[in-house]
């Protein structure tokens, strides 16, 4: 049923395209995927629990499950390829992958390179990693206290100006987090998705991410730029609508032990089926 709904959504959106624009669509990648009966998706291999290798070396995680959902809806086999932040867009441009679902933030400069289609499937923002024993419940508790951060991260300025924290910046995340363990600061301020990854690793059992995330930054999947407003782009837009509407992404959060996000709940309500 989900496959049928997804295909119908994509078809409906495709049919609404203007004939002039439709003539520009070769649908090369879509046709290649369907003809070879396989979808190649670029995913992360080092960002647990969104994409990582299990004990057998297999790529698993929330975004790998999303990729499988796409392949199932298309009725093809799935092949996953490990990508990094530094090469994920290039892999898509070069045709090494057909689709990219790899914890990528949606930014204007990236929209000029790859085909980003909405609605965004996830979001991340600013939060802290802190000892459970300190029982933080409000950002104001950071005022006039030392907070570890990474040099150059925009989160540092936010907590300094907004909450009066005294940020102690380090050259890398490893140094900053070690300083937190050594009690040189009361918390580590950074991207909440990275913090969730740390908490999921099992190496931070005495720590938590206690505050409400601020300054959300949406995540985007991408198709090749030429496919953005063609069949593949419309299909992936429909997939994301369906994931929000039927609660698929909320269920995947639960499956992978990710702290529930207000964003997914709000999107589920936003795209709820109004025909009951």
Secondary structure by P-SEA (a helix, b strand, c coil): caaaaaaaaaaaaaaaccaaaaaaccaaaaaaaaaacbbbbbbbccccccbbbccccccccaaaaaaaaaaaaacbbbbbbbbccccaaaaaaacccccccccccccaaaaaccccccccccbbbbbbbbbcccccccccccccbbbbbccccaaaaaaaaaccccccccccaaaaaaaaaacccccccccaaaaaaaaaccccccccccccccbbbbbbbbccccccccaaaaaaaaaaaaaaaaaaaaaaaaaacccccaaaaaaaaaaccccc
